[in-house]
Amino acid sequence: MYKTDLLARVPLFQELDPGDLEKIASVLRSETYASEHEIVRIGDVGHSLYVVMEGNVAVVYPSRSADVELARLGPGEFFGEMAILNSKPRSATVKALDEVTVLVLDKEDFTRIVMETPELALHVMSALSVRIRNSDEQISGLSERSLRDGLTGLLNRRSFHDRLAEECDRARRYGDAFALVIMDIDHFKKINDTFGHDVGDTVLSWVGRLLLEHSRGADIPFRIGGEEFAVICPETGVTQAAAASRRLIEVVSEARPPTTFPMNITMSAGFAVCPVHGKRGDQVFQAADQALLSAKRDGRNRVAAAPTG
């Protein structure tokens, strides 16, 4: 009876009559998981739907640098619903945030019940379609916000480190070179101090848009912190990296920001190429960062290459 009462409060089953609720409750089993336990894991084939009875879980997308939390679910909420419709791999990992008790509905039991009661199948499928559509929209939005910088719309530092590691892996596996360009806005602190942070934010947003619009098709721009930006250039050697960097520097210096104050914005850039200047992500980043410092020491509004050898 307890399971039936709980199911009646779960949005997925709220419209079912008591008889249908009892049918589903009769095949549910209860499971308890300790904190941090991965109840389902991304990539595994799913066979069950889970209803949270007690505790809380996090829906996460694992990445190299840190897990991206997509949603949190508590008592009365459910996850893993796609598993009772098909046998495709899980699209996210679900972790227990504390001790969690769930009711588990296996696909085999669900299939048998809906075969016996077609009306139940129609209702549950309709409810699931709404749930899945809303979840997809929510998760897509959360994931997008967690991976992008809110001010410029560029991919953020977390995304940058993930992509840098991926490019290094690809270079080691296939021998393809790639370039990393690190750039920052010259005298940005003076802009904030003179005109205010709102104008500074306008300049950052404008620079982000220019980098996005004027990077080559395969290149990927990021905002990695403050006034600092990066561009990863796949399948790019030293000569092409120098040309791509200069073009971006020139675009910024020749354009005028959308502010009421007349100002000329310039950027400095340093670049490094994998595997010429390093084979690991930290080595390539450090080489490009040192090249950026060299460009700034030499007068700013210029590009410097990482030294070889």
N, C-alpha and C positions, 0 to 999 in steps of 0.2 A: 504493500500500500504506500510505503514511503517513496518508492521509486516513481509510482504513478503520480503522486502529489508533486514531486519535483518536476517531472516531465511536463505537467500541466502548466508550469510557470516558465518553461523554456519556449522562447518565441517560435522555434521551429515546429513545436507540437501543440501550440496553444489552441488551435482550432479543431483538434481531433476530439471525437466523442470518447466517453470513458472506456468503452469497449476496445477501441483502437489503441488507446493509451495503455491498457492492460496487456494487449498483445505485444507491444513494443517493450514494456517494462519487464515482461516475463523472460525476455532473452538478453536483457542487459546484465552485465557483470560489473562489479565495483573493483577499482584498482587504486592503490595509494602509492605515490612517488615522493621521494625525498627531494629537498631543495637542490636545484641545479641539475636534476636528472633531465636528460633529453627524452621526452615522451615520444615524439616523432622526430625524425632526422631528414633533412633535405636530401633528395635523391633516392631515398628508400621507397619501395613500392608500398602504398598504403592499403590496408584492409579493414580499417575501423574508423568510426566516428566517435568523438569523445565529448561528453558533457561534463563541465566542471561542476562539482558538488561543493567542494570546500577548497580554499586557497586560491592562488592566482598563478597564471602562466604568462610567459612572454613569447610572442611570435617573432622570430628573428631570422635575418638573412645573413649567414656567416660570410665574412670577408677576411682578407689577409690581415688588415690592420686592426679591425674591431668589428664585432657583430653589429649589424644595423637592426635596431628594434623597430618592427613594423606595427605592432599592436600589443596591448595587454588585455587579457581576458580573465574574468572572475566568475563566481558562482552563477549558474544559470546560462552561461555562454558556452559555445561549443566550437570545435575545430575538427579538421580532418574530414569535412563533409564530402569532398570530392572522392574519397576512397570508397564510398558506398555506391558511387555511380560508375567508376572506372578503376583501372589498375595502373594508372600512370604514377610516376615517381612524385614524391612530396615536393612542393614548391618552396617550402620554408621549414625551419626547425622550430619546434615548440619546447621550451624549457620551463620546468617548475621554478617559480620564484621563492616558494616556501614549500612546506609539506602540502601536497595537493591530492585530493581524492576526486576521481572521475568515474562516470558511468561509461562503459564501452559498449558500442553497438557494432557488431561485426557485419561485414558485407553479406556473408552467407546467410545469416539469420534475417537480416533486413530483406534480402531478395525473397526468401521463403514467405515472409509475412505479406509482402506486397503482392506476391503471386496469388495468395489466398484472398486478398482484399484489394481489388483494383481501385476502389475509391480512395483508399489510404495511399496508394501509390501516387495517384494524381495530385492529392493534396500535398504530400511531402515533396514531390518533384517540383511543384509550383513554388512552395516555400523556399526550397533550396535554390531555385533559379534566381529569386530575388536576393537571397542572402549572398550567393556567389557573386552576383553582379555588384552589389553594394560593397562587398569585401574587396573585390578587385579594384574598384574605384578608390576606396580608402587606402588600400595597401600601396597602390601605384602612387598616390599622392604623397603618402608618408615616405616611401622609398625615394621618390624624386627629391623631396625637401631635405632628406638626410644626406643626399649625395651632392647637392648643389649649394652654392653660396647664395644666400638670400638677397644680397645687395646687387651683385653683378649678373646672376644667373649662370655663371660659369660653374663647372664642376669644382668641388672643394678639395681641401687638403687630404681628407680621407680617400677620396676617389683618386687623387694624384698618386698617393703611395701605392694603392692597389695596382693602378695602371703601370707605374714605373716598374714594379716587381714583375708584372706580366711581360712587359717588353724585355726585361733582362732575361727572363726564362726563355722567351722566344729567340733572343739573340744567341743564347747558349745552345739551344736545340738545333736551330737552323742556320746559324751563322749570319743572320741579317743584322746590319748596323742600324742604330737609331740615334737620334740626337735629342738632348734635353737643353732647352733654353730657359734660363731664369732671368726675369726682368723686374725692375721696380721703378717707381715714379721718382724722378729727381726732386729733391727738396720738398717732399710731400708734407713734412711737419710744418714747414713755413706756410704752406697753403692753408692748413688747418688753423694755425696760430693767427694768420692775417685775416682770413675770410670766414672762418668758422667751420665746424665739422659738417654742417649741412652741405656747404659747397664742396668740402672734401669728399663727402659721399657721392655727390653728383659727378665729380671727376672720376672716382673709382668706377662708378657704374658706366660712365662714358668710355673709359679705357677698356673695360671688360667687353663692351659692345664692339669696339674697334678690333680687338684681338679676335673675337669670334667671327667678325665679318671678313677680316683680311688674312686670317691664317689659311694655309693651303688646305685643300679638301680633306686630306688624310690626317692633318695635324690636329691636336687636341689641346685647347687652352684651359688653364685652371687658375683660380685665385687661391694661393696657398697661405695667405696671411697678410694682414695690414695692407700695405701698398705693394706687396710682392705677388708676382704672377709667374706662371710657368707654362711652357708649351712643349709637349712631347711630339716629336716628329718621326714617325715610323719610316723605316727603310731610307734613312737619310745619312749621308756621310758628311765630312767636315766642310767641303766646299758648298754643298747645298744648305747646310745648317747656317753657315756664315751669311749666305744670300737671304735666306728666310728671316734671320734675325734682323739684318739691316733693313729689310723691307718693313717689318713691324715698327722698328724704331722711327723710321722716316714717316710712316703713316701717322703716328702719334704726334710727332713734332710739327707736321704740316697741317694737321687738322686743328680746329678751334673748339674747345669744350662748350657745352650749352649753358653757360653761366652769364650773369649780368655784369660780371667783372672781366675786363680784358686780361687774359693771361695766356702765356705760352707754356704748354706742358711738354716735357721731354722725359724720356726713359733711358735707362742704361740696361745693358743685357750682357750676359755671359753664357757661353754654351760649351757643352761637352758631348762627346760621341762615345757610345758603347759599341764595340769593346776597346776602342782606341785609348780612352781615358779611364777605363775601369770596366769590370765585368759585373759588379754588384750594384744594386740601386744606390746604396749609401756612397759608394765610390764615385759614381757618375754624378750624383747630386753635389757632393763636396767639390768635385772638379768644376762643375758649372758655377757653383756659388763663389768659389775663389776667382773664377774668371769675371764674374759680376763685380766683385770687389775691385779687381784690377781696372775694369772699365770706369768705375766711379773715381778711383784714384787718378786716372788719366784725364779727367775733366768732364765726365758724364756725357749723356746724349751720344753714346757710342756703343759698339759691340766689341767684346774681347773673347777670344777662344781660349779654352783650357790648354796649358802647355803639355806637350808630349814628352815622354821619356823621363 
